[in-house]
Amino acid sequence: MKYGWRERVSGAVIVIALGVIFIPLLLSVPEPRSERPQPVLTIEQPVQVPRTEVPEPQPPASLEELGAPTETPQLEQVFDEEVPVEEVAEPSGRSEATAESTPANEPVSDPIAELARAADQRLAESARRSQSASAPASAVPGGEWAVQVGSFGEPGNAERLLEQLRKEGFPAYSRPRDNNLTTVYAGPYDSSEAGERAMNELKSRINLQGLLVRERN
């Protein structure tokens, strides 16, 4: 047989347990639900208020009982009154002095024109200063100061730098050194101030950082 007596006993126990649980539920009658309480509306009695009788207004028998209207001051009378105005007399001495101080034929100076002339003069002075400052310092033969611009192992590079400096208006020359280098100088100049000015011009105009040196002839 496929199933033994143990399986049969356990199946019978399960069926009996289910029957014990569900059969009372199926046979029982549900209890009636308790009715919900209905809302009750209560109306209070109105409050008694004592009434007072008010007499009806009676119209006057004639217009005289109303009384005469009060008089208001008229505005015309207020404006008609003249207010005395005191005249201030200008001193005659002042008017004569101003008339004498400004003769008819004297030319009147224009402040705007004077300001324009002063501005033109300042612009001209600043232009002259900028031209003098932008001009490269002039070389002096036999000067002891020079600006060392660069040293090159190839002579062709030194020649190109010399041409560039001369095109920009700087006096330039080259000199060979003992270590097979060619050094390019700007100058020579008679003072260290002129050399410093030339060094600053090289930096601002062609972006070359030079070195101020003193040459020994």
PyMOL CGO cylinders between C-alpha atoms (Angstrom):
from pymol import cmd
from pymol.cgo import CYLINDER

trace = [
    CYLINDER, 0.00, 0.00, 0.00, 1.12, 3.54, -0.76, 0.3, 1, 1, 1, 1, 1, 1,
    CYLINDER, 1.12, 3.54, -0.76, 0.09, 5.17, 2.54, 0.3, 1, 1, 1, 1, 1, 1,
    CYLINDER, 0.09, 5.17, 2.54, 0.36, 3.51, 5.94, 0.3, 1, 1, 1, 1, 1, 1,
    CYLINDER, 0.36, 3.51, 5.94, -1.85, 3.68, 8.97, 0.3, 1, 1, 1, 1, 1, 1,
    CYLINDER, -1.85, 3.68, 8.97, 0.09, 6.65, 10.39, 0.3, 1, 1, 1, 1, 1, 1,
    CYLINDER, 0.09, 6.65, 10.39, -0.72, 8.87, 7.44, 0.3, 1, 1, 1, 1, 1, 1,
    CYLINDER, -0.72, 8.87, 7.44, -4.37, 7.88, 7.62, 0.3, 1, 1, 1, 1, 1, 1,
    CYLINDER, -4.37, 7.88, 7.62, -4.61, 8.64, 11.34, 0.3, 1, 1, 1, 1, 1, 1,
    CYLINDER, -4.61, 8.64, 11.34, -2.96, 12.05, 10.90, 0.3, 1, 1, 1, 1, 1, 1,
    CYLINDER, -2.96, 12.05, 10.90, -5.31, 12.93, 7.99, 0.3, 1, 1, 1, 1, 1, 1,
    CYLINDER, -5.31, 12.93, 7.99, -8.35, 11.94, 10.07, 0.3, 1, 1, 1, 1, 1, 1,
    CYLINDER, -8.35, 11.94, 10.07, -7.16, 14.11, 12.97, 0.3, 1, 1, 1, 1, 1, 1,
    CYLINDER, -7.16, 14.11, 12.97, -6.74, 17.13, 10.66, 0.3, 1, 1, 1, 1, 1, 1,
    CYLINDER, -6.74, 17.13, 10.66, -10.23, 16.68, 9.19, 0.3, 1, 1, 1, 1, 1, 1,
    CYLINDER, -10.23, 16.68, 9.19, -11.79, 16.38, 12.66, 0.3, 1, 1, 1, 1, 1, 1,
    CYLINDER, -11.79, 16.38, 12.66, -9.97, 19.52, 13.85, 0.3, 1, 1, 1, 1, 1, 1,
    CYLINDER, -9.97, 19.52, 13.85, -11.17, 21.53, 10.85, 0.3, 1, 1, 1, 1, 1, 1,
    CYLINDER, -11.17, 21.53, 10.85, -14.70, 20.33, 11.40, 0.3, 1, 1, 1, 1, 1, 1,
    CYLINDER, -14.70, 20.33, 11.40, -14.58, 21.33, 15.07, 0.3, 1, 1, 1, 1, 1, 1,
    CYLINDER, -14.58, 21.33, 15.07, -13.42, 24.84, 14.07, 0.3, 1, 1, 1, 1, 1, 1,
    CYLINDER, -13.42, 24.84, 14.07, -15.63, 25.67, 11.07, 0.3, 1, 1, 1, 1, 1, 1,
    CYLINDER, -15.63, 25.67, 11.07, -18.93, 23.76, 11.77, 0.3, 1, 1, 1, 1, 1, 1,
    CYLINDER, -18.93, 23.76, 11.77, -19.90, 25.94, 14.80, 0.3, 1, 1, 1, 1, 1, 1,
    CYLINDER, -19.90, 25.94, 14.80, -19.15, 29.04, 12.75, 0.3, 1, 1, 1, 1, 1, 1,
    CYLINDER, -19.15, 29.04, 12.75, -21.45, 27.90, 9.96, 0.3, 1, 1, 1, 1, 1, 1,
    CYLINDER, -21.45, 27.90, 9.96, -24.32, 26.89, 12.27, 0.3, 1, 1, 1, 1, 1, 1,
    CYLINDER, -24.32, 26.89, 12.27, -24.18, 29.87, 14.63, 0.3, 1, 1, 1, 1, 1, 1,
    CYLINDER, -24.18, 29.87, 14.63, -26.65, 32.77, 14.17, 0.3, 1, 1, 1, 1, 1, 1,
    CYLINDER, -26.65, 32.77, 14.17, -25.08, 36.27, 14.20, 0.3, 1, 1, 1, 1, 1, 1,
    CYLINDER, -25.08, 36.27, 14.20, -26.15, 38.46, 17.06, 0.3, 1, 1, 1, 1, 1, 1,
    CYLINDER, -26.15, 38.46, 17.06, -28.18, 41.57, 16.13, 0.3, 1, 1, 1, 1, 1, 1,
    CYLINDER, -28.18, 41.57, 16.13, -26.20, 44.79, 16.06, 0.3, 1, 1, 1, 1, 1, 1,
    CYLINDER, -26.20, 44.79, 16.06, -27.01, 47.36, 18.68, 0.3, 1, 1, 1, 1, 1, 1,
    CYLINDER, -27.01, 47.36, 18.68, -28.86, 50.34, 17.28, 0.3, 1, 1, 1, 1, 1, 1,
    CYLINDER, -28.86, 50.34, 17.28, -26.97, 53.62, 17.11, 0.3, 1, 1, 1, 1, 1, 1,
    CYLINDER, -26.97, 53.62, 17.11, -28.28, 56.45, 19.31, 0.3, 1, 1, 1, 1, 1, 1,
    CYLINDER, -28.28, 56.45, 19.31, -30.22, 59.03, 17.34, 0.3, 1, 1, 1, 1, 1, 1,
    CYLINDER, -30.22, 59.03, 17.34, -29.18, 62.67, 17.72, 0.3, 1, 1, 1, 1, 1, 1,
    CYLINDER, -29.18, 62.67, 17.72, -31.50, 64.74, 19.87, 0.3, 1, 1, 1, 1, 1, 1,
    CYLINDER, -31.50, 64.74, 19.87, -32.13, 68.40, 19.00, 0.3, 1, 1, 1, 1, 1, 1,
    CYLINDER, -32.13, 68.40, 19.00, -33.10, 70.60, 21.93, 0.3, 1, 1, 1, 1, 1, 1,
    CYLINDER, -33.10, 70.60, 21.93, -34.47, 74.13, 21.45, 0.3, 1, 1, 1, 1, 1, 1,
    CYLINDER, -34.47, 74.13, 21.45, -34.17, 76.49, 24.36, 0.3, 1, 1, 1, 1, 1, 1,
    CYLINDER, -34.17, 76.49, 24.36, -36.96, 78.88, 25.28, 0.3, 1, 1, 1, 1, 1, 1,
    CYLINDER, -36.96, 78.88, 25.28, -36.50, 82.52, 24.15, 0.3, 1, 1, 1, 1, 1, 1,
    CYLINDER, -36.50, 82.52, 24.15, -35.44, 85.06, 26.77, 0.3, 1, 1, 1, 1, 1, 1,
    CYLINDER, -35.44, 85.06, 26.77, -38.14, 87.58, 27.66, 0.3, 1, 1, 1, 1, 1, 1,
    CYLINDER, -38.14, 87.58, 27.66, -36.98, 91.21, 27.17, 0.3, 1, 1, 1, 1, 1, 1,
    CYLINDER, -36.98, 91.21, 27.17, -39.07, 94.08, 28.56, 0.3, 1, 1, 1, 1, 1, 1,
    CYLINDER, -39.07, 94.08, 28.56, -40.39, 96.38, 25.87, 0.3, 1, 1, 1, 1, 1, 1,
    CYLINDER, -40.39, 96.38, 25.87, -40.42, 100.18, 26.22, 0.3, 1, 1, 1, 1, 1, 1,
    CYLINDER, -40.42, 100.18, 26.22, -42.76, 102.38, 24.27, 0.3, 1, 1, 1, 1, 1, 1,
    CYLINDER, -42.76, 102.38, 24.27, -41.10, 105.20, 22.28, 0.3, 1, 1, 1, 1, 1, 1,
    CYLINDER, -41.10, 105.20, 22.28, -43.33, 108.18, 21.43, 0.3, 1, 1, 1, 1, 1, 1,
    CYLINDER, -43.33, 108.18, 21.43, -43.64, 108.99, 17.75, 0.3, 1, 1, 1, 1, 1, 1,
    CYLINDER, -43.64, 108.99, 17.75, -41.95, 112.24, 16.59, 0.3, 1, 1, 1, 1, 1, 1,
    CYLINDER, -41.95, 112.24, 16.59, -44.32, 115.14, 16.02, 0.3, 1, 1, 1, 1, 1, 1,
    CYLINDER, -44.32, 115.14, 16.02, -43.64, 117.66, 13.17, 0.3, 1, 1, 1, 1, 1, 1,
    CYLINDER, -43.64, 117.66, 13.17, -43.41, 121.37, 14.20, 0.3, 1, 1, 1, 1, 1, 1,
    CYLINDER, -43.41, 121.37, 14.20, -46.47, 123.49, 13.72, 0.3, 1, 1, 1, 1, 1, 1,
    CYLINDER, -46.47, 123.49, 13.72, -44.56, 126.38, 12.04, 0.3, 1, 1, 1, 1, 1, 1,
    CYLINDER, -44.56, 126.38, 12.04, -41.06, 127.30, 10.87, 0.3, 1, 1, 1, 1, 1, 1,
    CYLINDER, -41.06, 127.30, 10.87, -40.67, 129.82, 13.69, 0.3, 1, 1, 1, 1, 1, 1,
    CYLINDER, -40.67, 129.82, 13.69, -40.33, 127.02, 16.22, 0.3, 1, 1, 1, 1, 1, 1,
    CYLINDER, -40.33, 127.02, 16.22, -37.18, 125.79, 14.50, 0.3, 1, 1, 1, 1, 1, 1,
    CYLINDER, -37.18, 125.79, 14.50, -35.26, 128.99, 15.38, 0.3, 1, 1, 1, 1, 1, 1,
    CYLINDER, -35.26, 128.99, 15.38, -33.32, 131.47, 13.25, 0.3, 1, 1, 1, 1, 1, 1,
    CYLINDER, -33.32, 131.47, 13.25, -30.18, 130.09, 11.48, 0.3, 1, 1, 1, 1, 1, 1,
    CYLINDER, -30.18, 130.09, 11.48, -26.80, 131.16, 12.79, 0.3, 1, 1, 1, 1, 1, 1,
    CYLINDER, -26.80, 131.16, 12.79, -24.93, 133.63, 10.62, 0.3, 1, 1, 1, 1, 1, 1,
    CYLINDER, -24.93, 133.63, 10.62, -21.41, 132.66, 9.29, 0.3, 1, 1, 1, 1, 1, 1,
    CYLINDER, -21.41, 132.66, 9.29, -18.82, 135.27, 8.39, 0.3, 1, 1, 1, 1, 1, 1,
    CYLINDER, -18.82, 135.27, 8.39, -18.68, 135.86, 4.65, 0.3, 1, 1, 1, 1, 1, 1,
    CYLINDER, -18.68, 135.86, 4.65, -15.45, 135.10, 2.89, 0.3, 1, 1, 1, 1, 1, 1,
    CYLINDER, -15.45, 135.10, 2.89, -15.83, 138.05, 0.58, 0.3, 1, 1, 1, 1, 1, 1,
    CYLINDER, -15.83, 138.05, 0.58, -15.46, 140.43, 3.48, 0.3, 1, 1, 1, 1, 1, 1,
    CYLINDER, -15.46, 140.43, 3.48, -12.28, 138.71, 4.61, 0.3, 1, 1, 1, 1, 1, 1,
    CYLINDER, -12.28, 138.71, 4.61, -10.68, 138.92, 1.16, 0.3, 1, 1, 1, 1, 1, 1,
    CYLINDER, -10.68, 138.92, 1.16, -11.80, 142.49, 0.63, 0.3, 1, 1, 1, 1, 1, 1,
    CYLINDER, -11.80, 142.49, 0.63, -9.70, 143.67, 3.53, 0.3, 1, 1, 1, 1, 1, 1,
    CYLINDER, -9.70, 143.67, 3.53, -6.40, 145.01, 2.23, 0.3, 1, 1, 1, 1, 1, 1,
    CYLINDER, -6.40, 145.01, 2.23, -3.19, 143.99, 3.96, 0.3, 1, 1, 1, 1, 1, 1,
    CYLINDER, -3.19, 143.99, 3.96, -0.57, 146.74, 3.97, 0.3, 1, 1, 1, 1, 1, 1,
    CYLINDER, -0.57, 146.74, 3.97, 2.65, 145.70, 2.22, 0.3, 1, 1, 1, 1, 1, 1,
    CYLINDER, 2.65, 145.70, 2.22, 5.88, 147.48, 3.01, 0.3, 1, 1, 1, 1, 1, 1,
    CYLINDER, 5.88, 147.48, 3.01, 8.06, 148.25, 0.00, 0.3, 1, 1, 1, 1, 1, 1,
    CYLINDER, 8.06, 148.25, 0.00, 11.79, 147.67, 0.48, 0.3, 1, 1, 1, 1, 1, 1,
    CYLINDER, 11.79, 147.67, 0.48, 13.75, 150.36, -1.26, 0.3, 1, 1, 1, 1, 1, 1,
    CYLINDER, 13.75, 150.36, -1.26, 17.08, 149.33, -2.78, 0.3, 1, 1, 1, 1, 1, 1,
    CYLINDER, 17.08, 149.33, -2.78, 19.93, 151.55, -1.68, 0.3, 1, 1, 1, 1, 1, 1,
    CYLINDER, 19.93, 151.55, -1.68, 20.93, 153.86, -4.46, 0.3, 1, 1, 1, 1, 1, 1,
    CYLINDER, 20.93, 153.86, -4.46, 24.61, 153.74, -3.60, 0.3, 1, 1, 1, 1, 1, 1,
    CYLINDER, 24.61, 153.74, -3.60, 24.84, 150.01, -4.34, 0.3, 1, 1, 1, 1, 1, 1,
    CYLINDER, 24.84, 150.01, -4.34, 23.17, 150.27, -7.73, 0.3, 1, 1, 1, 1, 1, 1,
    CYLINDER, 23.17, 150.27, -7.73, 25.41, 153.13, -8.77, 0.3, 1, 1, 1, 1, 1, 1,
    CYLINDER, 25.41, 153.13, -8.77, 28.50, 151.21, -7.67, 0.3, 1, 1, 1, 1, 1, 1,
    CYLINDER, 28.50, 151.21, -7.67, 27.55, 148.12, -9.69, 0.3, 1, 1, 1, 1, 1, 1,
    CYLINDER, 27.55, 148.12, -9.69, 26.80, 150.25, -12.73, 0.3, 1, 1, 1, 1, 1, 1,
    CYLINDER, 26.80, 150.25, -12.73, 30.18, 151.92, -12.50, 0.3, 1, 1, 1, 1, 1, 1,
    CYLINDER, 30.18, 151.92, -12.50, 32.09, 148.66, -11.86, 0.3, 1, 1, 1, 1, 1, 1,
    CYLINDER, 32.09, 148.66, -11.86, 30.78, 146.97, -15.06, 0.3, 1, 1, 1, 1, 1, 1,
    CYLINDER, 30.78, 146.97, -15.06, 31.42, 149.23, -18.02, 0.3, 1, 1, 1, 1, 1, 1,
    CYLINDER, 31.42, 149.23, -18.02, 29.62, 148.41, -21.24, 0.3, 1, 1, 1, 1, 1, 1,
    CYLINDER, 29.62, 148.41, -21.24, 32.71, 148.10, -23.43, 0.3, 1, 1, 1, 1, 1, 1,
    CYLINDER, 32.71, 148.10, -23.43, 34.76, 145.81, -21.13, 0.3, 1, 1, 1, 1, 1, 1,
    CYLINDER, 34.76, 145.81, -21.13, 34.89, 142.19, -22.49, 0.3, 1, 1, 1, 1, 1, 1,
    CYLINDER, 34.89, 142.19, -22.49, 33.51, 139.50, -20.17, 0.3, 1, 1, 1, 1, 1, 1,
    CYLINDER, 33.51, 139.50, -20.17, 35.86, 136.53, -19.53, 0.3, 1, 1, 1, 1, 1, 1,
    CYLINDER, 35.86, 136.53, -19.53, 34.51, 133.07, -20.33, 0.3, 1, 1, 1, 1, 1, 1,
    CYLINDER, 34.51, 133.07, -20.33, 35.47, 130.55, -17.58, 0.3, 1, 1, 1, 1, 1, 1,
    CYLINDER, 35.47, 130.55, -17.58, 34.73, 127.57, -19.85, 0.3, 1, 1, 1, 1, 1, 1,
    CYLINDER, 34.73, 127.57, -19.85, 37.16, 128.82, -22.50, 0.3, 1, 1, 1, 1, 1, 1,
    CYLINDER, 37.16, 128.82, -22.50, 39.86, 129.35, -19.86, 0.3, 1, 1, 1, 1, 1, 1,
    CYLINDER, 39.86, 129.35, -19.86, 39.39, 125.79, -18.56, 0.3, 1, 1, 1, 1, 1, 1,
    CYLINDER, 39.39, 125.79, -18.56, 39.62, 124.43, -22.12, 0.3, 1, 1, 1, 1, 1, 1,
    CYLINDER, 39.62, 124.43, -22.12, 42.88, 126.32, -22.75, 0.3, 1, 1, 1, 1, 1, 1,
    CYLINDER, 42.88, 126.32, -22.75, 44.37, 125.06, -19.48, 0.3, 1, 1, 1, 1, 1, 1,
    CYLINDER, 44.37, 125.06, -19.48, 43.39, 121.47, -20.38, 0.3, 1, 1, 1, 1, 1, 1,
    CYLINDER, 43.39, 121.47, -20.38, 45.04, 121.83, -23.82, 0.3, 1, 1, 1, 1, 1, 1,
    CYLINDER, 45.04, 121.83, -23.82, 48.24, 123.05, -22.22, 0.3, 1, 1, 1, 1, 1, 1,
    CYLINDER, 48.24, 123.05, -22.22, 48.32, 120.14, -19.78, 0.3, 1, 1, 1, 1, 1, 1,
    CYLINDER, 48.32, 120.14, -19.78, 47.74, 117.65, -22.60, 0.3, 1, 1, 1, 1, 1, 1,
    CYLINDER, 47.74, 117.65, -22.60, 50.55, 119.18, -24.66, 0.3, 1, 1, 1, 1, 1, 1,
    CYLINDER, 50.55, 119.18, -24.66, 52.96, 119.02, -21.71, 0.3, 1, 1, 1, 1, 1, 1,
    CYLINDER, 52.96, 119.02, -21.71, 52.06, 115.39, -20.99, 0.3, 1, 1, 1, 1, 1, 1,
    CYLINDER, 52.06, 115.39, -20.99, 52.54, 114.49, -24.68, 0.3, 1, 1, 1, 1, 1, 1,
    CYLINDER, 52.54, 114.49, -24.68, 55.99, 116.09, -24.70, 0.3, 1, 1, 1, 1, 1, 1,
    CYLINDER, 55.99, 116.09, -24.70, 56.94, 114.24, -21.52, 0.3, 1, 1, 1, 1, 1, 1,
    CYLINDER, 56.94, 114.24, -21.52, 55.72, 110.90, -22.90, 0.3, 1, 1, 1, 1, 1, 1,
    CYLINDER, 55.72, 110.90, -22.90, 57.68, 111.43, -26.13, 0.3, 1, 1, 1, 1, 1, 1,
    CYLINDER, 57.68, 111.43, -26.13, 60.83, 112.26, -24.22, 0.3, 1, 1, 1, 1, 1, 1,
    CYLINDER, 60.83, 112.26, -24.22, 60.32, 109.26, -21.91, 0.3, 1, 1, 1, 1, 1, 1,
    CYLINDER, 60.32, 109.26, -21.91, 59.55, 106.80, -24.72, 0.3, 1, 1, 1, 1, 1, 1,
    CYLINDER, 59.55, 106.80, -24.72, 62.63, 107.76, -26.74, 0.3, 1, 1, 1, 1, 1, 1,
    CYLINDER, 62.63, 107.76, -26.74, 65.51, 105.33, -26.06, 0.3, 1, 1, 1, 1, 1, 1,
    CYLINDER, 65.51, 105.33, -26.06, 68.51, 106.70, -24.24, 0.3, 1, 1, 1, 1, 1, 1,
    CYLINDER, 68.51, 106.70, -24.24, 71.20, 107.81, -26.64, 0.3, 1, 1, 1, 1, 1, 1,
    CYLINDER, 71.20, 107.81, -26.64, 74.54, 106.02, -26.65, 0.3, 1, 1, 1, 1, 1, 1,
    CYLINDER, 74.54, 106.02, -26.65, 77.72, 107.90, -25.77, 0.3, 1, 1, 1, 1, 1, 1,
    CYLINDER, 77.72, 107.90, -25.77, 81.01, 106.82, -27.35, 0.3, 1, 1, 1, 1, 1, 1,
    CYLINDER, 81.01, 106.82, -27.35, 83.42, 105.77, -24.68, 0.3, 1, 1, 1, 1, 1, 1,
    CYLINDER, 83.42, 105.77, -24.68, 80.68, 105.28, -22.04, 0.3, 1, 1, 1, 1, 1, 1,
    CYLINDER, 80.68, 105.28, -22.04, 81.36, 102.93, -19.16, 0.3, 1, 1, 1, 1, 1, 1,
    CYLINDER, 81.36, 102.93, -19.16, 77.83, 101.57, -18.68, 0.3, 1, 1, 1, 1, 1, 1,
    CYLINDER, 77.83, 101.57, -18.68, 75.91, 99.12, -20.87, 0.3, 1, 1, 1, 1, 1, 1,
    CYLINDER, 75.91, 99.12, -20.87, 72.95, 96.76, -20.64, 0.3, 1, 1, 1, 1, 1, 1,
    CYLINDER, 72.95, 96.76, -20.64, 73.81, 93.12, -21.24, 0.3, 1, 1, 1, 1, 1, 1,
    CYLINDER, 73.81, 93.12, -21.24, 70.85, 91.68, -23.17, 0.3, 1, 1, 1, 1, 1, 1,
    CYLINDER, 70.85, 91.68, -23.17, 71.97, 88.11, -23.89, 0.3, 1, 1, 1, 1, 1, 1,
    CYLINDER, 71.97, 88.11, -23.89, 74.79, 85.68, -24.66, 0.3, 1, 1, 1, 1, 1, 1,
    CYLINDER, 74.79, 85.68, -24.66, 74.62, 83.15, -27.49, 0.3, 1, 1, 1, 1, 1, 1,
    CYLINDER, 74.62, 83.15, -27.49, 76.70, 80.23, -28.64, 0.3, 1, 1, 1, 1, 1, 1,
    CYLINDER, 76.70, 80.23, -28.64, 75.52, 80.71, -32.22, 0.3, 1, 1, 1, 1, 1, 1,
    CYLINDER, 75.52, 80.71, -32.22, 76.64, 83.98, -33.82, 0.3, 1, 1, 1, 1, 1, 1,
    CYLINDER, 76.64, 83.98, -33.82, 73.50, 84.02, -35.98, 0.3, 1, 1, 1, 1, 1, 1,
    CYLINDER, 73.50, 84.02, -35.98, 71.26, 84.35, -32.92, 0.3, 1, 1, 1, 1, 1, 1,
    CYLINDER, 71.26, 84.35, -32.92, 73.33, 87.29, -31.71, 0.3, 1, 1, 1, 1, 1, 1,
    CYLINDER, 73.33, 87.29, -31.71, 73.01, 88.97, -35.11, 0.3, 1, 1, 1, 1, 1, 1,
    CYLINDER, 73.01, 88.97, -35.11, 69.22, 88.60, -35.08, 0.3, 1, 1, 1, 1, 1, 1,
    CYLINDER, 69.22, 88.60, -35.08, 69.01, 90.16, -31.62, 0.3, 1, 1, 1, 1, 1, 1,
    CYLINDER, 69.01, 90.16, -31.62, 71.22, 93.05, -32.77, 0.3, 1, 1, 1, 1, 1, 1,
    CYLINDER, 71.22, 93.05, -32.77, 68.89, 93.73, -35.70, 0.3, 1, 1, 1, 1, 1, 1,
    CYLINDER, 68.89, 93.73, -35.70, 65.83, 93.64, -33.44, 0.3, 1, 1, 1, 1, 1, 1,
    CYLINDER, 65.83, 93.64, -33.44, 67.37, 96.12, -30.99, 0.3, 1, 1, 1, 1, 1, 1,
    CYLINDER, 67.37, 96.12, -30.99, 68.42, 98.49, -33.76, 0.3, 1, 1, 1, 1, 1, 1,
    CYLINDER, 68.42, 98.49, -33.76, 64.97, 98.39, -35.34, 0.3, 1, 1, 1, 1, 1, 1,
    CYLINDER, 64.97, 98.39, -35.34, 63.46, 99.43, -31.99, 0.3, 1, 1, 1, 1, 1, 1,
    CYLINDER, 63.46, 99.43, -31.99, 65.88, 102.38, -31.83, 0.3, 1, 1, 1, 1, 1, 1,
    CYLINDER, 65.88, 102.38, -31.83, 68.32, 101.04, -29.25, 0.3, 1, 1, 1, 1, 1, 1,
    CYLINDER, 68.32, 101.04, -29.25, 72.06, 101.42, -29.82, 0.3, 1, 1, 1, 1, 1, 1,
    CYLINDER, 72.06, 101.42, -29.82, 73.46, 97.89, -29.73, 0.3, 1, 1, 1, 1, 1, 1,
    CYLINDER, 73.46, 97.89, -29.73, 76.71, 96.08, -30.31, 0.3, 1, 1, 1, 1, 1, 1,
    CYLINDER, 76.71, 96.08, -30.31, 78.14, 92.60, -29.72, 0.3, 1, 1, 1, 1, 1, 1,
    CYLINDER, 78.14, 92.60, -29.72, 81.40, 91.34, -28.27, 0.3, 1, 1, 1, 1, 1, 1,
    CYLINDER, 81.40, 91.34, -28.27, 82.88, 87.81, -28.29, 0.3, 1, 1, 1, 1, 1, 1,
    CYLINDER, 82.88, 87.81, -28.29, 83.90, 86.24, -25.01, 0.3, 1, 1, 1, 1, 1, 1,
    CYLINDER, 83.90, 86.24, -25.01, 86.50, 83.66, -23.99, 0.3, 1, 1, 1, 1, 1, 1,
    CYLINDER, 86.50, 83.66, -23.99, 83.99, 80.79, -23.58, 0.3, 1, 1, 1, 1, 1, 1,
    CYLINDER, 83.99, 80.79, -23.58, 82.95, 80.79, -27.25, 0.3, 1, 1, 1, 1, 1, 1,
    CYLINDER, 82.95, 80.79, -27.25, 79.91, 82.97, -26.52, 0.3, 1, 1, 1, 1, 1, 1,
    CYLINDER, 79.91, 82.97, -26.52, 78.82, 86.19, -28.18, 0.3, 1, 1, 1, 1, 1, 1,
    CYLINDER, 78.82, 86.19, -28.18, 77.32, 88.76, -25.81, 0.3, 1, 1, 1, 1, 1, 1,
    CYLINDER, 77.32, 88.76, -25.81, 74.91, 91.42, -27.05, 0.3, 1, 1, 1, 1, 1, 1,
    CYLINDER, 74.91, 91.42, -27.05, 74.88, 94.84, -25.31, 0.3, 1, 1, 1, 1, 1, 1,
    CYLINDER, 74.88, 94.84, -25.31, 72.70, 97.94, -25.53, 0.3, 1, 1, 1, 1, 1, 1,
    CYLINDER, 72.70, 97.94, -25.53, 74.70, 101.13, -25.13, 0.3, 1, 1, 1, 1, 1, 1,
    CYLINDER, 74.70, 101.13, -25.13, 77.18, 102.28, -24.08, 0.3, 1, 1, 1, 1, 1, 1,
    CYLINDER, 77.18, 102.28, -24.08, 75.88, 105.02, -21.74, 0.3, 1, 1, 1, 1, 1, 1,
    CYLINDER, 75.88, 105.02, -21.74, 77.67, 107.72, -19.82, 0.3, 1, 1, 1, 1, 1, 1,
    CYLINDER, 77.67, 107.72, -19.82, 75.89, 107.10, -16.47, 0.3, 1, 1, 1, 1, 1, 1,
    CYLINDER, 75.89, 107.10, -16.47, 74.20, 104.34, -14.55, 0.3, 1, 1, 1, 1, 1, 1,
    CYLINDER, 74.20, 104.34, -14.55, 70.91, 106.31, -14.58, 0.3, 1, 1, 1, 1, 1, 1,
    CYLINDER, 70.91, 106.31, -14.58, 70.86, 106.28, -18.38, 0.3, 1, 1, 1, 1, 1, 1,
    CYLINDER, 70.86, 106.28, -18.38, 71.64, 102.56, -18.34, 0.3, 1, 1, 1, 1, 1, 1,
    CYLINDER, 71.64, 102.56, -18.34, 68.79, 101.85, -15.89, 0.3, 1, 1, 1, 1, 1, 1,
    CYLINDER, 68.79, 101.85, -15.89, 66.40, 103.86, -18.04, 0.3, 1, 1, 1, 1, 1, 1,
    CYLINDER, 66.40, 103.86, -18.04, 67.44, 101.87, -21.12, 0.3, 1, 1, 1, 1, 1, 1,
    CYLINDER, 67.44, 101.87, -21.12, 67.03, 98.60, -19.17, 0.3, 1, 1, 1, 1, 1, 1,
    CYLINDER, 67.03, 98.60, -19.17, 63.47, 99.58, -18.17, 0.3, 1, 1, 1, 1, 1, 1,
    CYLINDER, 63.47, 99.58, -18.17, 62.66, 100.53, -21.78, 0.3, 1, 1, 1, 1, 1, 1,
    CYLINDER, 62.66, 100.53, -21.78, 63.90, 97.15, -23.00, 0.3, 1, 1, 1, 1, 1, 1,
    CYLINDER, 63.90, 97.15, -23.00, 61.59, 95.41, -20.54, 0.3, 1, 1, 1, 1, 1, 1,
    CYLINDER, 61.59, 95.41, -20.54, 58.51, 97.51, -21.33, 0.3, 1, 1, 1, 1, 1, 1,
    CYLINDER, 58.51, 97.51, -21.33, 58.88, 97.72, -25.12, 0.3, 1, 1, 1, 1, 1, 1,
    CYLINDER, 58.88, 97.72, -25.12, 60.28, 94.38, -26.31, 0.3, 1, 1, 1, 1, 1, 1,
    CYLINDER, 60.28, 94.38, -26.31, 60.02, 92.32, -23.08, 0.3, 1, 1, 1, 1, 1, 1,
    CYLINDER, 60.02, 92.32, -23.08, 63.76, 91.71, -22.70, 0.3, 1, 1, 1, 1, 1, 1,
    CYLINDER, 63.76, 91.71, -22.70, 65.25, 91.54, -19.21, 0.3, 1, 1, 1, 1, 1, 1,
    CYLINDER, 65.25, 91.54, -19.21, 68.71, 93.08, -19.30, 0.3, 1, 1, 1, 1, 1, 1,
    CYLINDER, 68.71, 93.08, -19.30, 71.54, 93.39, -16.79, 0.3, 1, 1, 1, 1, 1, 1,
    CYLINDER, 71.54, 93.39, -16.79, 73.29, 96.70, -16.13, 0.3, 1, 1, 1, 1, 1, 1,
    CYLINDER, 73.29, 96.70, -16.13, 77.06, 96.17, -16.27, 0.3, 1, 1, 1, 1, 1, 1,
    CYLINDER, 77.06, 96.17, -16.27, 80.09, 98.41, -16.18, 0.3, 1, 1, 1, 1, 1, 1,
    CYLINDER, 80.09, 98.41, -16.18, 82.55, 97.83, -18.96, 0.3, 1, 1, 1, 1, 1, 1,
    CYLINDER, 82.55, 97.83, -18.96, 86.27, 98.11, -18.61, 0.3, 1, 1, 1, 1, 1, 1,
    CYLINDER, 86.27, 98.11, -18.61, 87.95, 99.58, -21.64, 0.3, 1, 1, 1, 1, 1, 1,
]
cmd.load_cgo(trace, "trace")
